Amino acid sequence: MPPPARIRPLDPTAALWTAVGLVGFCLLPWYAVDGGFWTFRWLLDGWPLDEDAAPALFLVLQGEKPWLAPLGLILLLPLLAWRRPKADPAFARLMVVIGALGLGWLLIQGFAIGHRGWRYDWLEALFGDLDWRQFGMGYGALLTALAFLFLLTLGIAARGAVGGDVFVVGSIGFVIATVALFVFMPIVQMLLNAFVTDEGAYSLAAFGRRLFSDRLWSLGCLTGGPRCGVAWNSFFLAVLVGILSTLLGLAFALVATRTGFRFRRILRALTILPIITPAFVIGLAVILLFGLSGFFTQLSAELFGTQPTRWVYGLPGLLIAQTLAFTPIAFLVLIGVVEGVSPSMEEAAQTLRAGRWQTFATVTLPLMRPGLANAFLLGFIESMADFGNPLVLGGNFDVLSTEIFFAIVGAQNDPGMAATLAVVLLVFTLAAFYAQRFWLGRRSYTTVSGKGDAGIHPLLPRPLRITLYAVVGFWVALTLVVYGTIVYGSFVKLWGVDMSLTLTHYIKAFGIAWTDHGLLWRGSAWSSFWTTIWISLVSAPLTAAIGLLTAWLLVRQDFRAKRAFEFGTMLSFAIPGTVIGVSYVIAFNVPPIELTGTGIILVLSFIFRNMPVGVRAGIASMAQIDKSLDESSLTLGAGSFATLRRIVLPLLKPAILAALVYSFVRAMTAISAVIFLVSGRYDMATSYIVGRVENNEYGIAIAYATVLILVMLAVIGVMQLLVGTRAIGRRGTGGPGLSGMRTNMPPQGAALTGAG
Amino acid sequence: MVTLTGKAASVAFDRVTKVYPGGTTPAVNDVSFTIEAGTLVTLLGPSGCGKTTTLRMIAGLEMPTSGRIRIGDGDVTTLPATDRDVSMVFQSYALFPHMTVMENVSYGLRFSGHDRRETAARAAAGLALVGLTGFETRFPSELSGGQQQRVAVARALVLEPQVLLFDEPLSNLDAKLRRRVRDEIRELQQKLGLTVVYVTHDQEEALAVSDRIIVMDRAVIAQEGTPRELYDAPATAFVADFIGESNVLPCEIAAVAGTTAEVRAGPVTLSLPARGLAPGPARLSVRPNRLALVDEGAPNSLPAAVAKTTYAGSRNEIAVETELGPVFLVSPDTATLPAPGARVAIAFAPAGAVLLLG
């Protein structure tokens, strides 16, 4: 028995969060201060009395914003629990009431009162005109909100939820609150926007009119008309890309695992490419190769006298670019699938007199069917969500993701239309996501059951093998040409016109000069480059932290509605970046959370878009750690937090590192959400590159892209060096070859999905 | 109703060696044996001894590095699995999860030139044979482990193979089922007159089902014979210890007269079959149940001190110290349990000890 703890008059957790809340309420500026989250100029600039930087307490005492006063009173309520032990049911009830009241009031006042007084007409009608106004919430509000949240979870834990574990309940509450705030709330606000009429009223008819317009659903192109609706365009493209990338990915996977091909490690290297390449860079290369002044176009013009055309802009180019970009993802998924087919299945077929071809057709292929469907759905989602490629090479072939962008930033500036398009896109991707998780989830044959699955996969039938070699060889060659073009093109003066070599683009973008005042970052790209690095560096650890925390909750804790919790946290995977971008612009442009134009909004969008990467990495490696390790730690007297910190985290180091690097890299390559959220002050590398492309400055664009690819290659390389030694491969099958590498990089497949 | 019969054939290995690509030590090293048609032969040995590799070479799933393999009258050394008239029951059963029981059992028949009706009839007969009539439309995932195993057996049987192979067929079953399935396999084999090669690491299982046992150790055959031969006359200390428990004691062959040797083990003198050994130092193997605890000073007995005793229900297990080293014996007399430290002696039952050859 441990010695009896010192009796404290107030439960320490309750005391801590009450104190934090009071600090937020009484000492820190309630509203967001000018100059950004990290500046502390407000300390000298009128705090604590000036209205802009005053804590809530001072505002209320000065007679301003009286609706904040109840928050302060609620924060004092925990003192009612004085001398009540945590086990007392009254304590639990009190904390739940305090937390719920506080959070509720905070949200109500935040959403009710905005820049211009009441935000809703009916409130004005009810309470009359309001002179006061309020701005986005700041430090003070943040701390107060956290305090209420954790007092609420403390109460719930004290009622006995999840074994009464305060830390676990708090973590669950925190994850739910943040995901609700930064994933669901924006999406819901965006959905509401789809119903807004031109006059600002809500109307179902307005939504219906937009939703069923010809612009989305026309099938004109099939009947000889000029074009089809954007929804159909997106859908056709996504289906084609899904099929093509799955077939190619399967070819790659079969060559890599079933043919004794000697250079399969080189094939593996291909799978890194999409991670380090912003997807639209492939589109750029396709333009350089097949565009009007593209290499192959001009070659064909010279050799055969063909007229250069713009054929590549539109469906053909998009098909080429997206298939190039997403085939490695299908490859990565299908390697696992192909290896997952138990060799004894195929051996059994052979001993039952089936030939190689019959074995492949009747056993191998059917067993891979769920995996193939999975790869198809991933390709489908990727293509749907891809923004960069349609932007640079869509031509007249409009797709949903770019139409959303133009509806927001174009001359039309029609948020209602953007929201409607986003809803359609979201429905497509969510349907695919749902199918992937729930329909396929129950149909997987690849899980190896029972013991003793030794054995070797048979070789493929010869004609199939030769076909696969040809297809894979061609595709590898094309990929190499594409990347060669990117690198070579960055040194060419003006592609297709003046092919002489030059360093101009690099000097323009990344020039450095020594002046009297020291080092001058003269290149035009430096500003966005450093912003990108900085934002990515900030968001990576936060992403990894919340992702791994969520994974730990999912793998190691049991609580009610865990499935719903999991689905919610993984959902942002299936939400295309464009949709996230639009919804953030709509949701965080006005109080209570005003973030547009800041770096924080970029960081937040990265955290919640890439969080599933951390979750998957964490789940994958935590599943390998025996739960009895945790349990023995718990029985030895450590709490759940200490167990997480001392047992789980040290064992998870590789997963942590992987999650860090992937969230970093994904933040650097993302474009779709970013392009809505960048501002003059916080421009990102990808949006800068797209900007150069739109100005036809291809040289700088690909020079910049080359630099980005190299930077990320270096990052991945360093990570491989750090993690590479811990290979938990499958016993026997080719040592630390393919499967070894797979376990090293659990989040690869995850890292890729939802990119763009 | 089709009746399934066996087309049993013999299996012969002639100096077969298998070295895995990239490996240096052979998994099977210069192994020769013959399995008579219509017999059940077990390949027995600890894990890594080469027994599964041997089985897979019979199936055609591995090709020998050197040597010849014959099945029946034909040389099958280079024939792939598809073209051999051999079928196999896998350790994990390897039932195709995307096919029903019926489809699984019919699978091999599809490739054997039977028409649809005959395929169905044979598959039905196979299922009837293993007692699974009525389960045709189920999927493997809807069957218990024991039922899955029967489907795997039926699937292999319906092809009427020359040789039927079992790779540790009982290892994924719970202990209760094992004995029953074991007996069913043996019954089927005898009823249909099949040639069966059976891999296991469980000596008790091997003793119970086999006509002959081939004991393998470190890639070579340690001993081959009937269960009784192996149990009563192990050739080496490894076999003696692997098949049942055994005390291996140093001894001295004093004289050999014809086929009988006079052997001295400490103060005890024994007359044992010489097994071709010449006089000189040798080793004895004695089963624990062929030793008896007697009073100190009894004639022709080995003095001992009781080290540890265990009451195990149907018998007493007694460990003693002797001048020849520690000895373990079991006694069916559970009425008295000697106290540790007691001075006793042990006596050898007639024909209880056997000289080891290696």
HADDOCK unambig.tbl for C-alpha pairs under 7 A between the chains (distance, minus, plus):
assign (segid A and resid 344 and name CA) (segid B and resid 94 and name CA) 5.72 0.50 0.50
assign (segid A and resid 345 and name CA) (segid B and resid 94 and name CA) 4.92 0.50 0.50
assign (segid A and resid 345 and name CA) (segid B and resid 95 and name CA) 6.91 0.50 0.50
assign (segid A and resid 345 and name CA) (segid B and resid 96 and name CA) 6.58 0.50 0.50
assign (segid A and resid 348 and name CA) (segid B and resid 94 and name CA) 6.39 0.50 0.50
assign (segid A and resid 350 and name CA) (segid B and resid 81 and name CA) 5.68 0.50 0.50
assign (segid A and resid 350 and name CA) (segid B and resid 82 and name CA) 4.86 0.50 0.50
assign (segid A and resid 351 and name CA) (segid B and resid 59 and name CA) 6.82 0.50 0.50
assign (segid A and resid 351 and name CA) (segid B and resid 81 and name CA) 5.25 0.50 0.50
assign (segid A and resid 351 and name CA) (segid B and resid 82 and name CA) 5.55 0.50 0.50
assign (segid A and resid 351 and name CA) (segid B and resid 86 and name CA) 6.58 0.50 0.50
assign (segid A and resid 351 and name CA) (segid B and resid 87 and name CA) 5.18 0.50 0.50
assign (segid A and resid 351 and name CA) (segid B and resid 88 and name CA) 6.45 0.50 0.50
assign (segid A and resid 352 and name CA) (segid B and resid 82 and name CA) 6.78 0.50 0.50
assign (segid A and resid 352 and name CA) (segid B and resid 87 and name CA) 6.15 0.50 0.50
assign (segid A and resid 352 and name CA) (segid B and resid 108 and name CA) 4.43 0.50 0.50
assign (segid A and resid 353 and name CA) (segid B and resid 82 and name CA) 4.18 0.50 0.50
assign (segid A and resid 353 and name CA) (segid B and resid 83 and name CA) 6.32 0.50 0.50
assign (segid A and resid 353 and name CA) (segid B and resid 108 and name CA) 5.85 0.50 0.50
assign (segid A and resid 353 and name CA) (segid B and resid 111 and name CA) 5.99 0.50 0.50
assign (segid A and resid 354 and name CA) (segid B and resid 82 and name CA) 5.73 0.50 0.50
assign (segid A and resid 354 and name CA) (segid B and resid 108 and name CA) 6.86 0.50 0.50
assign (segid A and resid 354 and name CA) (segid B and resid 111 and name CA) 5.99 0.50 0.50
assign (segid A and resid 355 and name CA) (segid B and resid 82 and name CA) 5.71 0.50 0.50
assign (segid A and resid 367 and name CA) (segid B and resid 98 and name CA) 6.97 0.50 0.50
assign (segid A and resid 445 and name CA) (segid B and resid 97 and name CA) 6.75 0.50 0.50
assign (segid A and resid 450 and name CA) (segid B and resid 92 and name CA) 5.88 0.50 0.50
assign (segid A and resid 451 and name CA) (segid B and resid 92 and name CA) 6.30 0.50 0.50
assign (segid A and resid 452 and name CA) (segid B and resid 91 and name CA) 6.17 0.50 0.50
assign (segid A and resid 452 and name CA) (segid B and resid 92 and name CA) 6.22 0.50 0.50
assign (segid A and resid 453 and name CA) (segid B and resid 92 and name CA) 6.53 0.50 0.50
